Amino acid sequence: MALAFLASLLSLRLGVSVALVELVIGALAGNALHLKPNEWANFLAGLGSVVLTFLAGAEMEPHILRRRGREVFSIGIVAFAAPFLGAFLFAHLAVGWDLRAAQIAGLALSTTSVAVVYAVMVETGLNETELGKMILAACFVNDLGTVVVLGALFAHASAWLLLFAAAMLVVFLSFPAVSRRLIPVLRGRASEPEIRFLFVMLLGLGALAVAGGSEAVLPAYLLGMAAANLLAVERVMVQRLRAITFGLLTPFFFLRAGALIQWEAIASGAGLIALLLLVKLVTKFLGVQPLTELFRFGRRSGIYTSLLMSTGLTFGTISALFGLNRGVIDQGQYTVLVTAVVLSALVPTIIAQQFFLPSAAEIGKSASEQGEELRVDVLQDSGRI
């Protein structure tokens, strides 16, 4: 917590996203101070990634898909496919990894970090703009591609997996109606039962996902999407969730992610790490940037979008860990991939924040104007109008 507090102070002083500062401090503390996450810290980090993913999913309102579906799906699909194919071919043909290990490399480097992007969006206020909502929606499409392909290539059908899929379908379809009736009844108590209800849903679905061989962040994202209209109205509950998440949980997530970077591994595999990172950044950028020009994002907004879509962390680390646990890659390959993934959370985000952060004029409409449009869309979606 002292490191998290220090990261907050440095973030305010330097004008850099606190998530990035936490990544750097985590790397320094992990290597210089030899701090190793223990069981409870790992739990808080995992819970942080789940709740942060849930909040990110809740930012993707249906009206964005209706109005900007072409942009969102085009950018999301290309942002997945280009680095997946690029990293897979590079690892298999240039580095000499076997076919399945190269597939893990492609998947690990194909992702976009919802956690990093959402944290940056909230700090800058871009999550309230149409540009920010499009980027978050494209992140979801990107990572959904990673999850689907990972399952298609490596997952094995089981009773738990089928149970998880059935439960997720039922919850996704019924949650909006159930929560609209339940939350008003629970709201206003000192024990915050409405927030506890959300945690029950997140942890319960996460447990089923893990039992089925998937990951807890996947149902968190889908549940966030199902709760988008609810949270657009329940702003007090969102503020309390954000306070819990950003005040306590996400510092452990980002500090732990930074601690995964090992200086020895970087020194011994620096060349390969740099090449894998370069492959990811170049393929992502070359895939996404032409689309931002096609859809007339504007120069700064387009480059900013391309850079944020080039980040990676949660799903990239999960993909690499999946390969390690199942013997598809060895410890050395895992370390190289995770280091490249963590660096991809750092490098493009710093460049985007420092040099290409869009101005209000470039983004277009003000947050208040878009908030009023969002309110109308939410009311229409919920049947009130």
N, C-alpha and C positions, 0 to 999 in steps of 0.2 A: 504493500500500500504506500510505503514511502517512495518507492520508485514511481508509482502511478501519480502521486502528488507532485513529485519532481517533474514528471513528464507534462503535467498540466501547466506548471509554472513556466517551463521552457517553451511550451507551445504558445502561451500568451506572449512571451517575450520575443520569440522568433517569428510569430505569425505563420506557423506551420501547423498542419493538422496534428492533433494530439495522437491520433492512431499511428502516424508515421514516427513521431517522437518515441512512442512506447515501443515500436518495433526496434528502433535503434538502441534505446536504453536496454531492452531485453537482450539484444545481442551482446552489448557491452557487459552487462551484469552476468550473463551466462558464461562468458568466456573469461573475463577479468576477475570476477568475484566467485566464479564457479557455483552460481546459484542454480539449483536444479528443482524444477517443479515437483511437488509431492502430490499425494493422492487428492487432498482437498483442493489444492490449487488447480489440478487438472480438471476436477469436477466443475469448479467455478469457470474455468476457461471454456469447457465444453458447453456449460449452460449459457455462458455469454454468447457463444457463436449461435446457439439455437435461438435465443431471444432476439438477438440482433438480426438474424435471418428472418424471423417472424415479422419484426418491425419493417424490414426492407420489403418483404412480400406485401405487407399492408399498404405500402406506398404505391403499388401498381393498381390504380383504380381502373374499372372497366371502361370509363370514357376515353382513357388514353389508348387502349387497344382499338376502340371504335374509330377514333379520329386519326390515330397515328399507327395503325396496325401494320401498314406496309413498311414504314421506317423501322419499327420495333423488330419485326420478324426478320426483315432483310439483314439488319445489322447484327442481331443475335445469332442467326444461323451462320452467317459468314464469319463472325468472330469466333465461333466454335470450330467450323470446318477448316478454315485456313491454317491455324496453328496446329490443329490435330494432325492434319496431313503433313504439314511441314516438319513438325517435331518427330512424327513417326518415321518418315522417310530418312530424316537426318540421323536419328538414333540407329535405325536398321542398316542403312546403306553406308553412311559415313563413319559411324562409331563402331558398328559391328555387333550391336545388341541383337539377341534373338527376336523372333517375331513378336512373342507375347510381351517381352520386356519393352520392346519398342512401342507396342500399343499402350502400355502403361505410361510411357514417356509422353506420347501424344496426348493422352487424356489428362495427365497432370499439368501439361502446359497449355491445354486448350481452354482452361477456365477463366472466368472473370470474377474477381473477388467482390461479392455482394457486401461482405462485412466492411471492407475498406471503402468501397464506393459509397455505401450508405452513411458510414461515419463521416466521411468528407462532405457529403451532401448536407447532412444535418448541421455541421459546423458552419458551412458557407451559406446555408439557407436555400440552396439550389433544389432541395427536395420539395420545396413548395412551388417550383416553376415547372413549366411544361418540358423544358429541356432535361431537367433532373429526373422527372418522372419517366421520360422516354429512355434515358440511360439506364435507370433501374429496371425498367421492363425488359430492355435488351439484355441486361445481365441475367435476368431470369431465363430467358430463351436460351442464352448461351450455356448456362449451367444445366438447364434441363437436357440439352443435347449431350452434355458430358455424362450425366446420370443415366440417360437412356442407353447410350452406347456402351458404357461400363457394364450395365446390366446385361445387354445383349451379348457382349463378348465374354463375360466372366461369371455372371450370376447363375446359380442353379435353382430351379424351381423347388419350393418346399411348402409344407403346410403353413409355416409361419409367414412366408412371403405372400402367399395367397390371402392369409388372414389380414396381414398389414394392408394389402391392396384393397380388400373389401372394406376394412375399417376406414381407410383414407377416403374412399369413394363416398361412403355414407356420411362421414363428418363433413367433407367438402360440400356436399349437396345440402345437408341439413343445418350446418352451423349458422348461416345468416339468419334463418327464420328462428331457430332456437335462441340465439344470442339476443335478438331483438326483443324477445319476450322475457328472457331471464335477467339480462343486465340491468334494466330499470328497477327490477325487484331487489337486486343485490346492492345497487349503488348507494353510497352515502354512509356505509358502516365503517367504524374505526378499524375493523379487521380486514378491510379491503377484500371481501369475498369475490368480487368480480375479477380481480387480478389473480387470486388463487385459482379461480375457475380456468383462466387462460393457462396458468402453469400446469394444472392437471391435464388439460388437453395436450399441451406441448410435450410434457414428459411421458404421458401415456402413449401417444402416437410415436414418440421417439423410441420408447422401449420396444414397441412392436416392430419398428423399422430395423433396429439393431438385431432383434431376434430373427428377422427375415433376411439378414445379410445386407441390408441397406444402411443408410446413415440418418441420424436424427435430424440433420438440417434439412433434408428433403421435405418431410411432412411439415416442418416449421414454415418453410416458404409457402407451401400450398395452403396451410391454415391461415397464414398472413393474407394471402390473396382472398380467401373466403371471408376474412374479417375486415377487408378494406373499407367497405361501406359503413360498417359499425364504427370503426376507429376514426373515420372521417367526421363522424358526429360526436363521438365520445372523446373530446379533446383533453379533458381532465385526466381520463384514464391513460391516454397516450403520454401525457406529460409525466405521470407517475411511473409508467413503464420505462420511459427514457431515463428518468432519474435513477432508477434501480440499475438499468442496463449500463449506462455510461458512467455512473458513479462508482459501481462496484464490480460488475461482471466483465465488461469488455477490456478493462486494463489487464486482467489476468489473461484474456485471450490473446491480446496483441503482445504483451510481454513474453508469454510462453512461446508464441510464434517466433519472436526475435531470438529467444534462447535456443531455438533449433538450429540457428546458424552457428556452425563450428569453424573457428579460424583454421584449425588443422585441416579440415576437409576442404576449405576454400583454398588453402595454400597448395595442397596436393592435387586438387582437381580444378584449379582456377581456370585453366584453359577450357575444359569441357563445360564448366558451369557458365562461363562467359558466352560460349558458343550457343548453348541451349537457351540462355536468356535472350541472346541476340535473335535466334530463330523465332522465339515466341514474339518478341516485340516487333520484329520486322514483318512477320506474316500477319499478325493482328493489325498493325498499322496499315499495311498495304491492302488488306482486305476491307477494313472499315472506312478509311479515309475517302476513297472514291465514292462510297455510298453517302457520306455526309455532304460531299460536294453535289452529288446527284439530287439529294433532298434539300439542298440549299440551307444548310445549317449556318453558314457563315464561316469565315476562315478560322477565327479563334475558337468558336464553339465547336466546329468540326474537329480541329486538332485536339481540343480538350476532350471531346467524346472519344476519339480514337485512342488517346493515351489512357483514359480511365478504363476503357474496354480491354486494355492490355495488361491490367493488373491481375493478380492471382494470389490466392492464399488458402481459403478454407477447403474448397472442393479439390484444389490442386494437391494440397497436403493429404487429404482423405484418399485421393486416387493413388498417390505414392504409397501410403500406409497400407492400402488394400493390397497392392502388389507385393509389398514386403511380407505381410501376414500370410499370404497364400503362396509364398515361395516363388513368385514370378520374377521378382528382382531381388538382388542381394543388398546387404547393408551399405556397401559403397555406392551402388546405383541409387539407392534410396536417399542417401545423404546429398548426392549431387543434385537429384531432382528437387528435393525439399529446399535446398539452398537457392537454386534457381527460381523456384516458386516464390520463396519469401522475398528475394531480391526484386522479383517482378511486382510485388506489392509496394515496394519502396521507390524504385527508380522512376517509372512512368508517372506515379502520383506526385512526386516532388516536382518533376518537370511541368506537369499540368498545372499544379497549384501556383508555382512561382512565375511561370511565363505565359500561360494560356488561359487563366481564369477569365471567363467571359464577363463583360460588363453588363449592367442592367439593360442598356440600350440594345446590346447584341442579343440578349436572351429574348427580348421582345416585351411581352406583357409583364406588368408588375405582379408581385406575389398576391396583392390584394385582389386584383382583377381576376387572376386565375383562381384564387380561392373562392370567389363568388360563383364562377363558372362551375367549379368542382362541387359546390354546395347544391347547385341546381341539378347537376348530373346525379349526385348521390340521392337526392330526393326522388328523382325520376326512377332510378334503379330500385329504390326501396318501395315504390308504389305509392308514395305520398302525393305525387302530382299525377 
